[in-house]
Amino acid sequence: MKKTAVKALIIFIIFFTGASCLLYLDSMCAETTGEGGKLVLNIEN
């Protein structure tokens, strides 16, 4: 049971790190090229 919880925690940390890096990279591209920043749904339309 403890090994399963540790594996789930490791998978969550890897997923969270990857998602945050993707959002950071997207916002960085939006600042430099103006082509990023479109990962979130736009509710203004």
C-alpha positions in Angstrom: 0.0 0.0 0.0 2.8 2.4 0.9 4.6 1.7 -2.4 1.5 2.5 -4.4 1.1 5.8 -2.6 4.7 6.7 -3.3 4.4 5.8 -7.0 1.2 7.9 -7.3 2.9 10.8 -5.6 5.9 10.6 -8.0 3.6 10.4 -11.0 1.7 13.4 -9.8 4.9 15.4 -9.2 6.2 14.6 -12.7 2.9 15.5 -14.2 2.6 18.8 -12.3 6.2 19.7 -13.2 5.6 19.0 -16.9 2.4 21.0 -16.9 3.9 24.0 -15.2 6.9 23.9 -17.5 4.5 23.9 -20.5 2.6 26.8 -19.2 5.8 28.7 -18.4 7.1 28.0 -21.9 3.9 29.1 -23.5 3.8 32.4 -21.6 7.5 33.0 -22.5 6.7 32.5 -26.2 3.7 34.8 -25.9 6.0 37.5 -24.5 8.7 37.2 -27.2 6.8 36.3 -30.3 3.2 37.1 -29.6 2.1 33.6 -30.8 1.8 31.9 -27.4 -0.7 32.2 -24.6 -3.5 30.4 -26.2 -3.6 27.3 -24.0 -6.5 28.6 -21.9 -10.0 28.9 -23.3 -10.9 32.5 -24.1 -14.2 33.4 -22.6 -14.4 36.8 -24.1 -15.4 35.5 -27.5 
